[in-house]
Amino acid sequence: MKGSQLTVFVANQSHRKSRMTVVDWILSKTKEAGIEGATVIEVSESIDAHGKYHAARFFELIDQPVVVTVAAEDARIDALLDILRHGGVELFYTRCRIEYEVLGAGVRGGSE
């Protein structure tokens, strides 16, 4: 299948939207756009789109940057981007054209 990979960068995992973290809000909007899977990666250090440094510190994990990545057909990525654009949260993202597939579809319970 062909589609896009969308990577959304969240400068600070403690930021909130609608009584939930921005990451949880993005995940809920991902599902709303019909995308079933997402990967959340906690990052140790980053510099945001405004040049501000963010880092996970032992006593201040509240400033830890996070990345949310999803892959889907273009129409679903377009729908998600439209939702995020109108969500009132400043986010930086990248989008890349990809080819993807689910391997081992229908196989349950691990290897034999």
C-alpha positions in Angstrom: 0.0 0.0 0.0 1.1 3.6 -0.6 0.4 6.5 1.7 2.2 8.8 4.1 4.1 8.7 7.4 3.2 11.6 9.6 5.5 12.5 12.5 4.2 15.1 15.0 6.7 16.6 17.4 5.5 17.6 20.9 8.1 19.8 22.6 6.8 19.1 26.1 4.8 16.0 27.2 3.2 18.0 30.0 1.3 20.3 27.7 -2.5 19.8 27.9 -5.5 20.1 25.6 -9.1 19.4 26.7 -8.1 18.0 30.1 -5.6 15.5 28.5 -2.0 15.6 27.5 -1.3 16.8 24.0 0.0 13.3 23.1 -3.2 11.7 24.3 -5.2 14.3 22.4 -3.2 13.6 19.2 -3.8 9.8 19.7 -7.6 10.4 20.1 -7.7 12.5 17.0 -5.7 9.8 15.1 -8.4 7.3 15.9 -11.1 9.9 15.0 -9.4 10.2 11.5 -9.7 6.4 11.1 -6.1 5.5 11.7 -5.7 2.5 14.0 -2.0 2.5 14.9 0.4 5.1 16.2 3.9 5.0 17.8 4.8 7.4 20.7 8.5 7.9 21.3 9.9 9.7 24.3 12.9 11.7 23.3 15.8 12.7 25.6 16.6 16.0 24.0 15.3 18.3 21.2 15.3 21.8 19.9 11.8 23.0 19.0 10.6 25.0 15.9 11.4 28.2 17.8 14.9 27.2 18.7 14.1 26.4 22.4 16.0 23.5 24.0 14.0 20.8 25.7 15.4 17.8 27.7 14.3 15.1 30.0 16.0 15.6 33.3 16.1 13.2 36.2 13.9 15.5 38.3 12.1 17.3 35.5 10.6 14.7 33.1 7.8 17.2 32.6 9.9 18.9 29.9 10.5 15.7 28.0 9.9 16.0 24.2 7.7 13.4 22.6 7.2 12.2 19.0 4.0 10.6 17.6 4.3 8.7 14.3 1.5 7.3 12.2 1.3 5.7 8.8 -1.8 5.4 6.7 -3.3 6.1 3.2 -3.1 9.8 2.2 -6.8 10.5 2.7 -6.7 9.5 6.4 -3.4 11.5 7.0 -5.1 14.5 5.3 -8.1 14.1 7.6 -5.8 13.9 10.7 -3.9 17.0 9.6 -7.1 18.9 9.1 -8.2 18.0 12.6 -4.9 18.9 14.1 -4.7 22.3 12.2 -8.0 23.3 13.8 -7.3 22.0 17.2 -5.7 25.1 18.7 -2.4 23.5 19.5 0.9 24.6 18.0 2.6 21.5 16.6 5.4 20.9 14.2 5.2 17.9 11.8 6.9 16.2 8.9 5.2 14.1 6.3 6.9 11.6 4.0 5.5 9.4 1.2 5.9 5.7 2.1 5.0 2.2 1.0 3.7 0.0 3.8 2.2 -3.4 4.5 1.1 -5.5 7.4 3.3 -8.7 7.5 1.9 -11.9 8.8 -1.7 -10.7 8.6 -4.0 -13.2 10.2 -1.3 -15.0 12.1 -1.9 -15.0 15.9 0.1 -16.2 18.8 3.7 -15.7 17.7 6.1 -17.9 15.6 5.8 -21.6 15.3 
